[in-house]
C-alpha cells in the first residue's frame, strides 16, 4: 500500500504531522478522524527512485541480452547434437539447461513448447524475432525442407561469424576517427574557455576591439 504524509489538528488544536500507510486518501482521513484528529492536509509520498538499483537492473538486463556470440555458440551446438542423431526437442532442452543467459533459456523453453504443440522449428523460432532474426528462421526452414537441418545450423553459424567479424572491423575502423573528433572537440573547448578570453584581455589593454 502507498504511504501518505498528513498534517492535522489534535483535540486541543495543536498541529500534528505524520505518515500513514493506507490504500487511499479517504482511508487516511477516516483513520485520523477515528482517532479524534482533524486532517488539514493529506498527500501521497512519492517513492524515491533508487538510482543504483536502476543501474544494476540495466546492467543485469544488458548482460542477459542475447548477443551474436550466443547465437553462434547455439548454432554450433545444435549442429553437433543433430549430427549425432539427438532429437531436436532433447537438443533444445539440453541447451536450455546449459544456457547462462536467462533470456535465451526462456526463449528456448517457449520454442520447445511450440514444438511439442506440433509447430515446426522454423515457425517456433520465427515467433521470437528479438532473439532469432528472420534470416535465422528462414535458413532453418530451408534445412527442414531439404532434410539437412544440421547443415543449416552450421551455415547460420558461419554467416553470423562473418557478420560479427565485419562489425568488429567497422568498430575498429571508426575508433580512431572518433578519438580524433573527441580530441578536436576538447581542444576547441579549451581554446574557447581559456585561450580566447586571455587574448581578449590583451586586446582590451591596448584599447582594441
RAVEN-V999686 format. One record per helix or strand of 3 or more residues. SS is the DSSP state (hx for helix, st for strand). FROM is the first residue (numbers start at 1). TO is the last residue. Records with the same first field share a line. If there is no record, write none. Layout:
BEGIN
SS=FROM-TO  FROM-TO
END
This chain:
BEGIN
st=3-9  15-21  38-44
hx=25-34  51-64  68-83  88-98  102-116  121-126  134-146  149-205
END
